[in-house]
Amino acid sequence: MSEQIELSSPPFDSVSQIHFSPTNPEHLLVSAWDTTVRFYDVVTNEQKAKIDHRAAVLACSFGDATHAYSGGLDNGVREYVDLATEKVTYLGQHGNAVSAVNYARDQNALISGSWDLSLKLWDPRSSAADVSTHVLPERVYHMDLVNNTLVVSMASRLFHIYDIRKMSEPAQTRESSLKFMTRSLACMTDGKGYAIGSVEGRIGVEYFDPSPEVQDQKYAFKCHRQTIEDVDHVWPVNSLAFHPVHNTFASAGSDGTVSIWDHKLKKRLRQYPKYSGPIAAVAFSCDGSRLAVGVSYTWDDGEEGAKTAERPALWIRRTGDEVKPRQL
């Protein structure tokens, strides 16, 4: 396999999310605004399944090797009982668009977040799948889960942090350390914290431990910016992903670049060659050997920009030493 390959049969409209299988580094799930969820084998470069929906799909997640979940603008939450046969079960719905889905493997529970100002927990194995609903102060934009800790990013720069074994109330409520709208969120592999990206070319590194000495370690930095002819250009940080082995992380922006960061040393390890358009989503495979990059228009320039936007592309990049922390 060369350094990177382009997948055939990408979505026709903007990519919303991409996720690798939790157990198979060759299987990739992609949701998109063209109302599809697509399932790929990245080694054979084959689209194994394509599931159509009634409206744009905003979120997708694997449960295990054969099960997956999605949500989107039709307000519905769906389970793909078997990706190979494209069999779909409708679990239920929110009162507005479903913007995030995460599967908690230890609890066998699906968690969905919505613009209807709520989280829902689902038991996909039960005939009455909707287990509980938890009211929030704002619309859900992003969620991520590490071990038993769920981080929920909302409108108005609000964050709730939950222990998913006790969802009756959040363990912590926070306001973003960044001044502008949250565009991306990812939890650290080691379970100690998370990173957030904003629309204003900035990343914040946060820690769960509320003690003052740990909170003193949090910081933010500028990125995905460029000075062109003395004019500062600033792009949104659309996606973040932590490496499953090394706990470094990738950031992707509307500037068409992906960077790898060591958040402990506060250093950039690598910036990959620029892609042909904005990058909507990135994801590492479960073994960290691959990085998937979803290139597509992210509507930063409105309808005018859409007229000249290129068709979405999905790239699979082999990772190397650039994802490993530098030794002091």
Buried (B, 14 or more C-beta within 10 A) or exposed (E): EEEBBEBEEBBEBBBBBBBBBBEBBBBBBBBBBBBBBBBBBBBEBEBBBBBEBEEBBBBBBBBEEBBBBBBBBBBBBBBBBEBEEBEBEEBBBBEBBBBBBBBBEEEBBBBBBBBBBBBBBBBBEEEEBBBEBBEBEBBBBBBBBBEBBBBBBBBEBBBBBBBBEEBEEBBEEBEBBBEBBBBBBBBBBEEBBBBBBBBBBBBBBBBBEEEEEEEEEEEBEEBBBEEEEEEEEBBBBBBBBBBBBBBBBBBBBBBBBBBBBBBEEEEBBBBBEEBEBBBBBBBBBBBBBBBBBBBBBBBBBEEEBEEEBEEBBBBBBEBEEBBBBEEE
